Amino acid sequence: MSNLLLRLMRPLARLGESLAPGLTGRIAFRLFCTPPRPKQGNHRAASVKSLAARLEAGKPLSVPFPCGSVAAHLFEPARSEERGTPPCVILLHGWTGQAAVMAAFVQPLLDAGLRVVAFDLPAHGNSTGATLDLPTGVASLAAVARAVGPVEAIVAHSFGGSIALAALAGTLPAQPRVVAKRLVLIAPPSSMQEVARWFAGRIGLGPRGLRALEARIHAVAGMPVTAFAGAAQLQRYGGPTLLLHCQDDREVPFAHAQALTDAGPFVRLEALSGLGHRRILTAPRVTARVADFVAGRAEPALDQTQPISSRRTTASIASTPSGESFRQGR
């Protein structure tokens, strides 16, 4: 969202929440769930073109789900003498991303003998739709899991992590629960309520407008926004979890990763540096670490001598020194 649009929107948002808070909440929710579609050619930069080329080796799939269909790419490992179909790993990108940004994980996972599927979330890449919310994201993930299962692991980045947590925890009563043995979360937000508060502040909503936005989220999801607390959902999942987050992440602060460790000792947090919010997806040491974990070559065993709560930061998880937390990073 451009700065000019924000300057025009803020006074309108303040006026709207005073005169018609319900309508303002619905409009804010629509904006909240609408990712910017890149203009033709913008996403064809050399780096993204190189990543997208890696998807060409996969089998293209169109997976239907109740709200449309998602574009996916399925990769098969080299044949072995073992019988049966190897389990699958689902790669899940974040807000404004696409399957191509997760492509660096494909080969290390194939080398581990696993099948891999990467797909564009609704309203992203080549998938259908104009908006993406948690129910839609969970429904699309569940459809892909049914199409390629059994699922060994989900590797999710940023807002994709929020979708994965809601799916694995069964948070949404109207959506099917997804089953996966392992979970890798890369720079995810730990609280959708904090994301909603950040967005409300960004477009100029005050307390009344925020309540209207949260009420709309409740109406659409069938659950209050507080139900999407990451640590509680992760605890309900309970499977081995690897959490990777850069301490210099300017889009989703590192404090979110620390908050997620409250879920329990099955969560291993590994702090990184120098990779930010997006370069972390292509770093060889990260892709190798993820493949080792998913293949069971490295277990998430925390130091049991240190209480989990002592690893949390006292800083607000909704702020960074630059004031740019969650910027395009959901």
Backbone bond lengths (Angstrom), bond angles and torsions (degrees), N, CA, C in turn:
res aa  C-N    CA-C-N  psi(-1)  N-CA   C-N-CA  omega(-1)  CA-C   N-CA-C  phi
1 M - - - 1.453 - - 1.516 108.82 -
2 S 1.340 117.84 126.50 1.454 121.43 -174.24 1.521 110.45 -72.61
3 N 1.331 115.40 156.80 1.467 120.55 177.84 1.521 111.55 -62.92
4 L 1.351 116.89 -36.40 1.465 120.06 178.40 1.522 110.44 -62.54
5 L 1.331 116.89 -45.55 1.459 120.24 178.84 1.519 111.36 -62.16
6 L 1.321 116.66 -38.30 1.457 119.82 178.77 1.524 111.28 -65.06
7 R 1.343 117.22 -41.09 1.459 120.24 179.70 1.523 111.20 -63.04
8 L 1.324 116.24 -35.25 1.460 119.93 178.09 1.528 111.44 -75.75
9 M 1.314 117.23 -31.89 1.451 121.30 -173.03 1.520 112.91 -78.91
10 R 1.317 117.68 -35.58 1.465 120.24 -171.87 1.525 113.07 -58.57
11 P 1.356 118.92 -49.69 1.479 116.55 178.67 1.523 112.80 -64.66
12 L 1.352 117.36 -33.09 1.462 120.33 177.64 1.522 110.91 -67.51
13 A 1.322 116.84 -37.52 1.460 120.73 178.67 1.517 110.77 -65.18
14 R 1.319 116.99 -42.36 1.466 120.86 179.05 1.522 110.73 -63.27
15 L 1.337 116.65 -43.84 1.459 120.50 179.07 1.520 110.59 -65.81
16 G 1.338 116.15 -42.78 1.457 120.29 -177.90 1.513 112.69 -63.36
17 E 1.319 117.97 -40.54 1.462 118.94 -177.89 1.521 111.43 -70.10
18 S 1.340 117.62 -21.08 1.462 120.96 177.08 1.521 111.33 -80.34
19 L 1.351 116.63 -41.02 1.456 121.20 -174.72 1.526 113.35 -89.28
20 A 1.337 116.23 -39.42 1.472 120.20 -175.83 1.526 109.29 -146.16
21 P 1.321 117.12 75.19 1.479 119.53 -174.91 1.526 113.38 -61.92
22 G 1.346 117.70 -36.08 1.459 118.80 -179.73 1.514 112.09 -63.88
23 L 1.333 116.13 -47.58 1.466 120.62 178.52 1.518 110.51 -63.14
24 T 1.326 116.22 -41.90 1.467 120.11 178.80 1.520 110.72 -61.38
25 G 1.325 117.32 -39.99 1.464 120.68 178.12 1.511 111.87 -63.21
26 R 1.339 117.27 -39.31 1.462 120.25 178.55 1.524 111.65 -67.37
27 I 1.335 116.23 -40.51 1.463 119.53 178.03 1.524 110.27 -66.10
28 A 1.330 116.33 -42.44 1.464 120.16 179.41 1.524 110.47 -62.73
29 F 1.333 116.61 -39.39 1.464 120.03 179.10 1.521 110.48 -64.31
30 R 1.324 116.56 -40.28 1.466 119.66 178.69 1.526 110.19 -62.02
31 L 1.319 116.99 -43.12 1.464 120.37 177.35 1.524 110.79 -64.78
32 F 1.325 115.89 -40.18 1.459 122.43 -179.22 1.520 111.63 -59.94
33 C 1.333 116.66 -33.21 1.465 121.90 -174.46 1.528 113.65 -100.52
34 T 1.321 118.17 6.71 1.459 121.08 -176.71 1.528 110.38 -106.90
35 P 1.333 117.63 103.89 1.467 119.56 177.65 1.529 109.89 -76.71
36 P 1.318 117.76 144.58 1.461 118.88 176.55 1.520 110.89 -69.58
37 R 1.307 116.25 126.12 1.464 120.47 175.62 1.523 107.85 -80.98
38 P 1.348 118.60 126.42 1.465 119.64 -179.69 1.511 111.16 -63.89
39 K 1.331 116.29 142.02 1.450 120.47 175.62 1.523 109.64 -64.58
40 Q 1.306 114.98 152.01 1.459 119.84 -179.23 1.526 110.10 -54.08
41 G 1.308 115.34 124.28 1.462 119.81 177.91 1.511 113.51 100.29
42 N 1.331 118.31 -26.66 1.461 119.71 -177.56 1.518 112.23 -65.18
43 H 1.359 116.75 -34.70 1.455 119.89 -177.40 1.525 111.41 -89.83
44 R 1.334 116.54 9.26 1.453 119.71 179.94 1.524 111.69 -100.55
45 A 1.317 116.43 22.56 1.455 120.04 174.56 1.516 109.56 -57.96
46 A 1.324 115.81 156.92 1.468 119.89 -172.61 1.526 112.27 -55.94
47 S 1.320 117.30 -40.87 1.463 119.29 -177.06 1.523 111.11 -65.81
48 V 1.336 117.35 -42.62 1.455 120.28 -179.36 1.518 110.22 -72.86
49 K 1.329 117.30 -34.75 1.461 119.74 176.86 1.527 110.48 -61.07
50 S 1.329 115.57 -39.33 1.461 119.20 179.08 1.518 110.89 -64.21
51 L 1.333 117.04 -42.01 1.454 120.64 178.13 1.524 111.12 -66.24
52 A 1.329 116.39 -44.20 1.452 120.03 -178.43 1.521 111.34 -61.45
53 A 1.341 116.18 -33.40 1.465 119.46 179.82 1.520 110.79 -62.58
54 R 1.332 117.23 -29.00 1.456 120.04 179.62 1.525 111.76 -68.15
55 L 1.327 117.07 -24.20 1.459 120.08 179.05 1.517 112.12 -75.88
56 E 1.327 117.14 -17.45 1.459 120.30 -176.73 1.525 112.11 -65.03
57 A 1.325 117.37 -22.47 1.461 120.28 178.69 1.518 112.28 -76.22
58 G 1.318 117.00 -13.85 1.455 120.30 -179.69 1.515 112.26 -86.77
59 K 1.314 114.49 161.19 1.461 120.76 177.02 1.520 108.95 -82.11
60 P 1.341 118.40 119.27 1.470 119.40 -179.62 1.522 111.47 -69.88
61 L 1.310 115.51 137.20 1.459 122.07 178.46 1.526 109.28 -130.72
62 S 1.305 115.84 148.73 1.459 122.02 168.86 1.521 106.33 -118.00
63 V 1.324 116.17 112.52 1.466 121.13 -173.85 1.525 109.13 -104.95
64 P 1.334 118.24 114.61 1.465 119.92 178.96 1.519 111.66 -75.42
65 F 1.314 115.77 148.07 1.456 121.99 171.39 1.525 106.46 -146.15
66 P 1.316 119.71 171.36 1.470 119.71 -169.39 1.528 115.74 -57.19
67 C 1.319 118.52 -21.88 1.463 120.27 -177.02 1.526 113.24 -105.01
68 G 1.319 118.61 6.67 1.457 120.75 -178.97 1.509 110.73 148.59
69 S 1.333 115.93 -133.56 1.459 120.33 177.81 1.516 109.24 -150.22
70 V 1.330 115.54 153.58 1.460 120.44 178.46 1.523 109.18 -118.35
71 A 1.325 114.73 146.14 1.460 121.53 178.38 1.520 108.74 -89.69
72 A 1.329 116.18 128.40 1.465 121.28 -176.47 1.520 110.51 -132.84
73 H 1.333 115.15 162.06 1.466 122.60 175.06 1.522 107.47 -131.34
74 L 1.346 116.39 124.17 1.459 122.14 -178.19 1.519 109.69 -107.41
75 F 1.336 115.33 131.53 1.467 122.05 -178.84 1.520 108.94 -117.24
76 E 1.322 115.81 135.08 1.462 121.84 179.89 1.530 109.73 -110.50
77 P 1.332 117.91 137.66 1.465 119.76 176.89 1.521 111.05 -72.24
78 A 1.318 115.87 167.56 1.460 120.13 175.50 1.524 109.18 -59.45
79 R 1.323 116.61 144.18 1.464 120.58 -177.36 1.520 110.99 -64.28
80 S 1.295 114.73 142.07 1.464 120.51 175.60 1.515 108.49 -123.92
81 E 1.309 115.86 175.19 1.464 120.60 -179.99 1.527 111.94 -80.45
82 E 1.337 115.56 -8.62 1.458 118.30 179.89 1.520 109.78 -70.62
83 R 1.328 115.68 144.68 1.457 120.48 179.75 1.525 110.03 -84.24
84 G 1.304 114.09 156.70 1.448 119.67 175.67 1.520 113.18 90.22
85 T 1.310 114.38 169.70 1.461 121.73 179.53 1.522 109.85 -92.55
86 P 1.329 118.15 128.35 1.463 119.27 179.45 1.528 110.55 -63.21
87 P 1.326 117.59 151.37 1.463 119.73 175.65 1.529 110.57 -65.74
88 C 1.319 114.94 165.79 1.464 120.90 -171.94 1.530 110.98 -114.33
89 V 1.322 115.56 149.65 1.463 123.10 172.86 1.523 107.41 -112.04
90 I 1.327 116.45 128.78 1.458 121.34 178.67 1.522 109.29 -98.63
91 L 1.326 116.43 127.48 1.459 122.78 176.40 1.517 108.68 -99.37
92 L 1.328 116.61 127.20 1.457 121.72 -172.21 1.528 109.28 -126.71
93 H 1.324 116.27 113.65 1.467 120.91 -177.92 1.528 111.23 -79.90
94 G 1.321 115.94 177.02 1.458 121.58 -178.71 1.520 113.40 -104.42
95 W 1.334 115.06 -169.47 1.465 122.81 -178.62 1.525 110.28 -59.70
96 T 1.315 116.71 132.81 1.466 126.72 -177.81 1.529 112.78 67.08
97 G 1.322 118.55 8.44 1.464 121.53 178.97 1.519 111.06 -91.56
98 Q 1.314 115.79 -165.80 1.461 123.34 175.21 1.522 107.60 -161.72
99 A 1.314 116.17 170.49 1.467 119.88 -176.56 1.516 111.92 -54.55
100 A 1.335 117.12 -34.82 1.463 120.93 -175.08 1.515 112.99 -60.17
101 V 1.342 118.40 -30.49 1.464 119.32 -176.63 1.523 111.52 -71.79
102 M 1.335 117.64 -14.22 1.461 121.67 178.45 1.527 112.02 -98.32
103 A 1.329 117.10 4.63 1.468 120.98 -170.54 1.523 113.91 -65.07
104 A 1.326 118.73 -24.52 1.468 119.88 -178.05 1.523 112.23 -66.05
105 F 1.327 117.65 -18.32 1.472 120.62 179.26 1.524 112.49 -82.29
106 V 1.324 117.54 -14.93 1.459 120.24 -170.58 1.519 112.25 -63.07
107 Q 1.333 118.04 -55.76 1.462 119.83 -173.59 1.523 113.34 -63.70
108 P 1.340 119.87 -44.54 1.473 118.04 176.73 1.522 113.35 -58.23
109 L 1.316 117.33 -35.07 1.465 120.18 178.76 1.526 111.37 -74.05
110 L 1.329 117.04 -37.14 1.463 120.14 175.04 1.526 110.35 -62.98
111 D 1.336 116.08 -41.45 1.460 120.52 178.85 1.531 111.77 -61.88
112 A 1.331 115.95 -24.67 1.466 120.75 177.13 1.524 112.03 -84.00
113 G 1.340 117.03 2.56 1.454 121.07 176.60 1.509 115.42 86.69
114 L 1.331 117.13 17.41 1.458 121.43 -176.58 1.522 111.24 -107.05
115 R 1.316 116.01 150.64 1.456 120.67 168.87 1.524 108.17 -79.24
116 V 1.316 116.84 153.70 1.468 121.21 -176.84 1.522 108.74 -137.36
117 V 1.323 116.43 137.49 1.458 120.84 172.29 1.524 108.73 -130.97
118 A 1.323 115.58 132.87 1.461 122.49 174.54 1.517 107.14 -120.93
119 F 1.334 117.12 135.15 1.463 118.40 -179.15 1.520 111.46 -139.05
120 D 1.326 114.23 154.94 1.458 121.66 175.81 1.525 108.41 -82.08
121 L 1.312 117.14 124.27 1.453 120.31 175.31 1.532 110.42 -62.82
122 P 1.326 118.32 158.88 1.464 119.91 176.60 1.532 111.47 -52.97
123 A 1.329 115.71 141.95 1.465 123.63 -179.17 1.525 112.47 68.97
124 H 1.315 117.19 16.25 1.458 122.65 178.06 1.533 109.26 -132.47
125 G 1.321 115.56 150.57 1.453 119.88 175.38 1.513 112.61 54.52
126 N 1.328 115.90 -129.50 1.466 121.55 -178.36 1.521 113.50 -98.74
127 S 1.321 117.65 10.89 1.462 120.70 177.92 1.524 110.38 -83.32
128 T 1.323 115.94 161.24 1.456 120.88 -178.90 1.522 110.91 -79.12
129 G 1.316 114.98 168.22 1.458 120.81 174.32 1.512 113.73 103.61
130 A 1.337 114.61 157.77 1.461 121.58 178.06 1.523 112.25 -114.80
131 T 1.332 116.93 -15.77 1.464 120.57 -178.83 1.524 109.66 -132.76
132 L 1.336 114.55 157.36 1.459 121.38 176.72 1.519 108.91 -136.37
133 D 1.330 116.19 120.46 1.456 121.98 171.77 1.520 108.08 -124.36
134 L 1.311 116.91 177.14 1.458 119.49 -176.87 1.534 113.10 -63.34
135 P 1.333 120.36 -44.48 1.477 118.01 177.80 1.524 112.89 -59.40
136 T 1.332 116.86 -41.44 1.468 119.97 179.38 1.521 110.76 -66.10
137 G 1.330 116.10 -42.19 1.464 119.59 178.77 1.513 112.56 -63.22
138 V 1.334 116.76 -43.14 1.466 120.48 179.21 1.521 110.36 -65.43
139 A 1.332 117.57 -41.00 1.463 120.51 179.64 1.524 111.21 -62.14
140 S 1.328 116.75 -40.50 1.473 119.62 179.48 1.524 110.97 -68.76
141 L 1.330 117.32 -40.57 1.464 120.72 178.15 1.520 110.90 -63.84
142 A 1.323 116.83 -41.99 1.468 120.44 178.97 1.530 111.02 -62.57
143 A 1.333 116.65 -38.44 1.466 120.03 179.41 1.523 111.13 -65.84
144 V 1.328 116.88 -41.67 1.462 120.55 178.06 1.522 110.05 -65.55
145 A 1.339 117.28 -41.92 1.473 120.63 179.16 1.526 111.08 -60.67
146 R 1.325 117.35 -39.84 1.470 120.17 177.75 1.524 110.84 -65.86
147 A 1.321 116.68 -36.24 1.463 120.70 -175.72 1.519 113.03 -73.33
148 V 1.337 117.62 -30.43 1.466 120.18 -172.38 1.520 113.16 -117.90
149 G 1.340 119.38 -3.75 1.450 122.10 -172.39 1.524 113.89 -59.01
150 P 1.357 116.60 168.86 1.459 126.51 4.11 1.520 113.09 -72.59
151 V 1.330 115.42 151.91 1.464 121.51 -175.82 1.527 109.31 -99.10
152 E 1.317 115.03 119.66 1.458 120.62 176.41 1.520 111.26 -77.66
153 A 1.328 116.40 -43.24 1.460 119.90 -175.59 1.521 109.88 -158.27
154 I 1.321 114.86 158.42 1.461 122.91 169.89 1.519 107.43 -117.64
155 V 1.322 116.23 131.11 1.466 122.86 175.43 1.518 106.44 -113.82
156 A 1.333 116.90 111.91 1.456 120.67 -170.18 1.521 111.56 -126.38
157 H 1.329 115.53 140.09 1.458 122.06 179.94 1.525 110.22 -111.58
158 S 1.317 116.71 135.23 1.458 124.01 169.28 1.530 111.28 53.65
159 F 1.350 118.85 -125.17 1.459 121.16 -178.49 1.521 111.91 -61.30
160 G 1.330 117.39 -25.24 1.461 119.56 172.88 1.515 111.24 -58.77
161 G 1.336 117.25 -31.21 1.457 121.23 176.07 1.516 112.23 -65.74
162 S 1.335 116.75 -37.26 1.473 120.28 176.74 1.520 110.59 -64.38
163 I 1.325 116.53 -40.16 1.464 120.62 177.39 1.523 110.28 -64.97
164 A 1.338 116.46 -45.68 1.463 120.24 -179.66 1.524 111.51 -61.26
165 L 1.323 117.84 -42.43 1.460 120.84 -179.58 1.522 111.37 -63.35
166 A 1.341 116.74 -45.13 1.459 119.60 179.21 1.523 111.23 -62.91
167 A 1.343 116.53 -36.80 1.468 120.46 -179.30 1.521 111.58 -71.30
168 L 1.323 117.52 -44.11 1.460 121.48 -177.14 1.525 112.30 -73.00
169 A 1.330 116.42 -30.57 1.462 120.46 -179.50 1.522 112.70 -85.34
170 G 1.339 117.60 -12.85 1.455 120.11 -176.78 1.515 112.54 68.06
171 T 1.334 116.35 36.98 1.466 120.69 -174.89 1.518 112.66 -69.25
172 L 1.321 117.00 -34.21 1.463 121.23 -176.10 1.528 110.28 -91.82
173 P 1.320 118.25 114.57 1.474 119.94 -174.38 1.526 113.62 -64.01
174 A 1.339 117.42 -25.60 1.464 120.09 -177.05 1.524 113.23 -91.93
175 Q 1.332 117.04 -0.69 1.459 120.86 -176.81 1.533 110.01 -116.40
176 P 1.339 116.84 146.26 1.470 119.03 -179.82 1.522 111.77 -69.02
177 R 1.312 115.24 146.80 1.462 120.13 176.94 1.527 109.64 -81.65
178 V 1.306 116.21 134.56 1.461 122.21 179.90 1.528 108.96 -94.02
179 V 1.326 116.91 142.09 1.464 121.98 -179.60 1.523 109.12 -113.62
180 A 1.320 116.71 128.71 1.467 122.82 175.07 1.521 107.72 -147.16
181 K 1.329 116.33 142.75 1.460 119.81 -176.55 1.523 112.52 -73.65
182 R 1.329 116.72 -33.68 1.465 120.95 -175.99 1.513 109.93 -136.04
183 L 1.337 114.81 159.20 1.456 120.70 -177.92 1.523 109.77 -139.41
184 V 1.319 115.66 133.40 1.464 121.96 172.53 1.523 107.37 -119.18
185 L 1.317 116.77 122.45 1.461 123.09 177.47 1.524 108.95 -112.23
186 I 1.312 116.17 125.20 1.454 121.66 -178.82 1.525 108.54 -116.53
187 A 1.326 116.62 110.72 1.470 123.83 177.23 1.524 113.16 52.37
188 P 1.345 118.93 51.39 1.465 119.86 179.91 1.527 111.47 -90.29
189 P 1.336 118.23 152.98 1.465 119.56 167.84 1.515 109.65 -72.85
190 S 1.308 116.77 147.88 1.461 120.05 -177.93 1.520 112.65 -96.60
191 S 1.317 118.01 -9.23 1.457 120.72 -174.76 1.518 110.24 -148.25
192 M 1.331 117.17 115.80 1.454 119.84 175.92 1.523 111.41 -70.09
193 Q 1.324 117.35 -24.29 1.455 119.49 175.69 1.528 110.32 -65.22
194 E 1.326 117.08 -39.44 1.459 120.04 177.35 1.527 110.87 -66.41
195 V 1.324 116.79 -37.74 1.465 120.13 177.60 1.522 109.93 -63.40
196 A 1.333 117.43 -43.43 1.467 121.29 179.43 1.528 110.49 -63.66
197 R 1.316 117.59 -40.76 1.465 120.67 179.02 1.522 111.06 -65.20
198 W 1.334 116.02 -41.31 1.466 119.24 177.48 1.520 110.31 -61.44
199 F 1.334 117.34 -45.08 1.460 120.49 -178.30 1.523 110.67 -64.57
200 A 1.335 117.26 -42.21 1.459 120.82 179.04 1.525 110.88 -59.46
201 G 1.319 116.54 -43.57 1.453 119.69 178.05 1.520 112.55 -65.24
202 R 1.322 115.66 -35.92 1.462 120.09 -178.13 1.526 112.03 -66.46
203 I 1.335 117.98 -37.31 1.463 119.63 -178.97 1.527 112.27 -93.87
204 G 1.339 117.30 1.98 1.454 120.26 173.26 1.512 116.16 94.72
205 L 1.317 119.14 13.97 1.456 121.14 177.74 1.520 110.83 -76.35
206 G 1.316 116.27 139.36 1.447 121.83 172.87 1.519 110.63 -92.98
207 P 1.329 116.94 -166.45 1.480 120.14 -177.56 1.519 113.80 -57.61
208 R 1.344 116.78 -39.78 1.465 119.29 -178.77 1.530 110.78 -67.22
209 G 1.316 116.10 -42.03 1.460 119.64 178.25 1.517 112.32 -66.53
210 L 1.336 116.50 -37.77 1.464 120.18 177.40 1.518 110.68 -62.80
211 R 1.324 116.73 -42.47 1.473 119.26 178.14 1.530 110.62 -61.72
212 A 1.326 116.57 -38.50 1.469 120.00 178.26 1.518 111.11 -66.35
213 L 1.329 117.01 -40.14 1.463 120.89 177.36 1.518 110.44 -63.54
214 E 1.322 117.35 -45.37 1.461 120.68 179.09 1.525 111.46 -65.17
215 A 1.326 116.78 -34.10 1.461 119.70 177.22 1.526 110.66 -66.26
216 R 1.333 116.47 -37.16 1.464 119.84 178.07 1.525 110.78 -68.49
217 I 1.316 117.38 -39.63 1.463 120.78 175.57 1.526 110.04 -59.28
218 H 1.331 116.25 -43.12 1.466 121.07 178.88 1.526 110.46 -61.52
219 A 1.336 116.38 -43.41 1.459 120.45 -177.69 1.527 111.60 -64.52
220 V 1.320 117.26 -40.74 1.466 120.96 -177.23 1.528 111.20 -76.31
221 A 1.335 116.98 -43.24 1.464 121.05 -175.58 1.517 113.04 -83.01
222 G 1.334 116.85 -21.69 1.457 119.66 -175.08 1.515 112.71 78.63
223 M 1.314 116.45 6.03 1.464 123.26 179.13 1.517 108.47 -142.69
224 P 1.327 119.04 147.13 1.473 120.04 176.15 1.515 110.75 -67.17
225 V 1.319 116.15 157.60 1.455 120.23 -177.09 1.524 111.05 -61.61
226 T 1.342 117.14 -26.50 1.464 120.80 178.61 1.524 112.47 -65.69
227 A 1.347 117.21 -18.71 1.474 120.18 179.15 1.512 111.82 -69.46
228 F 1.345 117.25 -16.76 1.458 120.74 -176.63 1.529 111.28 -99.24
229 A 1.337 115.50 38.21 1.462 121.11 173.25 1.521 108.46 -75.44
230 G 1.320 116.28 123.87 1.462 120.74 -170.46 1.510 115.06 -60.83
231 A 1.329 117.73 -45.40 1.463 120.21 -176.13 1.526 111.13 -64.15
232 A 1.332 116.80 -41.04 1.465 120.08 179.93 1.530 110.74 -65.97
233 Q 1.330 116.82 -40.96 1.463 119.89 178.11 1.527 110.93 -66.68
234 L 1.322 116.08 -41.59 1.448 120.56 179.63 1.532 110.55 -63.32
235 Q 1.317 116.72 -36.31 1.470 120.35 177.11 1.517 110.95 -65.24
236 R 1.332 117.82 -38.13 1.469 120.56 178.00 1.521 110.59 -67.88
237 Y 1.317 117.61 -32.43 1.464 120.31 175.91 1.522 109.44 -67.75
238 G 1.307 118.50 -59.20 1.456 123.33 170.54 1.511 117.13 78.42
239 G 1.338 119.18 0.18 1.451 120.58 -179.59 1.515 112.58 -86.21
240 P 1.341 117.75 164.92 1.463 120.51 178.94 1.527 111.40 -53.54
241 T 1.322 115.53 128.01 1.460 120.87 -173.01 1.518 110.55 -132.22
242 L 1.312 115.64 129.80 1.462 122.47 173.80 1.512 108.00 -108.26
243 L 1.324 115.85 127.33 1.458 122.61 -177.84 1.520 108.65 -117.62
244 L 1.327 116.84 117.90 1.459 122.83 -179.53 1.520 109.12 -116.20
245 H 1.335 116.25 128.53 1.467 119.55 -176.55 1.520 108.65 -153.50
246 C 1.320 115.97 137.49 1.463 120.33 178.25 1.528 110.30 -85.94
247 Q 1.306 115.45 136.58 1.453 119.89 178.01 1.521 111.94 -69.20
248 D 1.331 117.65 -18.13 1.461 121.17 179.09 1.534 111.51 -102.60
249 D 1.321 117.33 20.02 1.465 121.55 178.04 1.532 108.62 -68.10
250 R 1.332 117.13 118.05 1.457 121.83 -178.17 1.529 112.44 -93.78
251 E 1.324 117.71 -5.20 1.457 120.27 -178.17 1.525 112.26 -101.53
252 V 1.315 117.48 -44.64 1.464 122.39 172.80 1.522 106.36 -123.45
253 P 1.323 118.62 106.20 1.462 121.17 -173.67 1.524 113.43 -57.92
254 F 1.318 115.95 150.03 1.459 123.20 -178.51 1.526 111.49 -59.14
255 A 1.333 117.69 -24.61 1.465 120.75 179.67 1.524 112.15 -59.63
256 H 1.327 117.48 -26.29 1.465 119.79 177.57 1.530 110.87 -65.22
257 A 1.314 116.30 -40.03 1.461 119.95 178.06 1.521 110.33 -64.34
258 Q 1.324 116.26 -42.35 1.460 119.62 179.89 1.526 110.96 -62.90
259 A 1.335 116.58 -37.35 1.460 119.63 179.45 1.529 111.32 -64.70
260 L 1.308 117.68 -34.86 1.458 121.18 -178.35 1.526 112.97 -67.95
261 T 1.320 117.60 -22.56 1.467 119.09 -179.89 1.520 112.36 -68.39
262 D 1.338 117.31 -11.89 1.463 119.81 176.34 1.521 112.08 -65.47
263 A 1.337 117.34 -12.80 1.468 120.23 -177.90 1.518 112.09 -62.86
264 G 1.326 118.12 -34.62 1.453 119.67 -179.74 1.512 112.93 150.52
265 P 1.330 117.19 174.82 1.468 121.92 -175.71 1.522 114.39 -71.26
266 F 1.328 117.71 -5.88 1.471 119.43 177.02 1.532 111.37 -79.28
267 V 1.333 117.18 -4.02 1.467 122.12 -179.68 1.523 109.32 -100.35
268 R 1.330 116.53 126.46 1.458 120.88 175.17 1.520 108.58 -111.79
269 L 1.332 115.56 118.51 1.454 121.70 176.81 1.516 109.67 -97.26
270 E 1.313 116.53 124.54 1.457 121.74 176.09 1.523 108.64 -118.94
271 A 1.332 115.28 113.75 1.460 121.41 -178.12 1.516 110.43 -82.84
272 L 1.321 115.98 135.40 1.452 122.42 178.01 1.521 109.08 -120.48
273 S 1.306 116.24 173.72 1.465 120.34 177.63 1.517 109.48 -150.22
274 G 1.331 114.80 154.74 1.451 120.97 174.72 1.508 115.44 81.75
275 L 1.332 118.57 4.35 1.469 120.77 -176.49 1.519 113.21 -116.38
276 G 1.323 117.57 -8.00 1.449 120.40 177.68 1.514 113.41 61.26
277 H 1.339 115.29 -151.07 1.464 120.86 -175.49 1.516 112.99 -92.96
278 R 1.315 118.25 -24.01 1.466 120.56 -173.35 1.527 113.66 -117.81
279 R 1.317 117.57 -36.25 1.472 118.70 179.38 1.521 111.84 -64.00
280 I 1.316 116.58 -19.56 1.465 121.37 177.93 1.526 111.36 -59.29
281 L 1.334 117.18 -24.14 1.465 121.15 -176.70 1.519 113.42 -77.94
282 T 1.321 118.29 -12.30 1.462 120.18 -177.60 1.524 113.06 -120.14
283 A 1.322 117.52 -0.51 1.469 120.07 -178.83 1.527 110.00 -70.65
284 P 1.343 118.73 125.80 1.473 120.84 -177.67 1.524 113.25 -56.19
285 R 1.324 117.77 -36.93 1.466 118.70 -178.69 1.527 111.12 -68.04
286 V 1.322 116.81 -28.44 1.463 120.74 178.42 1.529 110.25 -75.45
287 T 1.318 117.44 -47.38 1.466 120.16 -178.84 1.528 111.20 -64.09
288 A 1.337 116.89 -36.85 1.462 120.11 177.54 1.527 110.84 -67.95
289 R 1.334 116.45 -40.25 1.462 120.58 179.94 1.527 110.89 -63.81
290 V 1.314 115.81 -41.53 1.461 120.32 179.25 1.526 110.77 -63.55
291 A 1.330 117.30 -44.66 1.467 120.55 179.71 1.523 110.97 -62.38
292 D 1.328 117.69 -41.08 1.469 120.78 178.53 1.525 110.84 -61.34
293 F 1.318 115.79 -43.47 1.467 119.73 -178.31 1.524 111.04 -66.80
294 V 1.326 116.83 -47.31 1.459 120.50 -177.70 1.529 111.14 -62.92
295 A 1.333 116.25 -36.10 1.463 120.88 -179.62 1.524 112.74 -79.93
296 G 1.332 117.00 -0.81 1.456 119.95 178.36 1.508 114.35 80.79
297 R 1.345 116.37 17.25 1.466 119.63 -179.86 1.520 112.54 -89.34
298 A 1.343 116.59 -4.10 1.467 120.43 178.79 1.513 107.60 -152.02
299 E 1.310 117.13 111.26 1.456 121.87 -176.78 1.533 111.16 -85.87
300 P 1.359 117.06 148.84 1.464 120.64 179.71 1.520 112.03 -83.62
301 A 1.331 117.59 71.62 1.461 121.08 -178.51 1.513 109.74 -96.50
302 L 1.333 117.06 112.99 1.452 121.36 179.28 1.525 111.02 -81.70
303 D 1.327 115.47 161.39 1.451 121.65 174.72 1.528 108.41 -72.04
304 Q 1.308 117.04 106.43 1.458 120.85 -175.45 1.526 112.74 -72.34
305 T 1.325 118.83 -8.91 1.460 120.64 179.84 1.518 111.27 -80.52
306 Q 1.349 117.89 -11.40 1.458 120.77 -177.99 1.521 109.37 -114.24
307 P 1.332 118.22 121.36 1.462 119.46 179.29 1.514 111.12 -58.52
308 I 1.328 115.83 141.87 1.455 119.69 -178.79 1.518 111.24 -59.04
309 S 1.339 117.22 -41.04 1.457 119.78 -175.64 1.516 112.69 -62.04
310 S 1.339 118.34 -25.63 1.456 120.38 -177.66 1.507 112.32 -72.43
311 R 1.339 117.60 -12.39 1.451 119.58 179.56 1.525 112.18 -88.98
312 R 1.328 117.37 -3.32 1.450 120.30 -179.03 1.518 110.74 -80.64
313 T 1.298 115.44 150.06 1.447 120.74 177.33 1.517 109.73 -88.75
314 T 1.317 117.78 155.15 1.456 120.74 176.47 1.516 111.37 -92.03
315 A 1.331 117.58 -3.96 1.461 120.63 179.01 1.527 110.12 -74.66
316 S 1.338 115.36 153.62 1.456 120.05 176.84 1.508 110.23 -63.42
317 I 1.314 116.69 136.08 1.459 119.06 -179.88 1.512 111.40 -79.94
318 A 1.307 117.88 -2.89 1.462 119.59 -178.91 1.519 112.76 -104.44
319 S 1.324 118.72 13.52 1.455 118.94 -177.52 1.513 110.58 -140.86
320 T 1.313 115.44 154.89 1.448 123.08 174.23 1.505 107.40 -136.28
321 P 1.354 118.58 164.33 1.455 119.40 177.55 1.522 113.12 -55.34
322 S 1.313 117.42 -30.72 1.463 119.87 -178.05 1.519 112.59 -86.79
323 G 1.339 116.90 -10.96 1.450 120.19 -177.20 1.508 113.39 70.94
324 E 1.327 117.79 19.79 1.449 120.97 -173.98 1.519 111.97 -114.27
325 S 1.330 117.97 24.44 1.458 118.75 -178.71 1.521 110.82 -61.25
326 F 1.320 115.43 144.32 1.459 125.48 -179.90 1.521 112.46 68.50
327 R 1.324 119.60 6.57 1.460 120.78 -179.16 1.520 109.95 -60.64
328 Q 1.329 115.55 107.14 1.464 123.10 -178.79 1.535 111.31 54.23
329 G 1.329 117.21 21.54 1.450 117.14 -171.55 1.507 115.25 -114.77
330 R 1.292 118.86 15.97 1.453 120.45 -178.19 1.522 110.58 -65.16
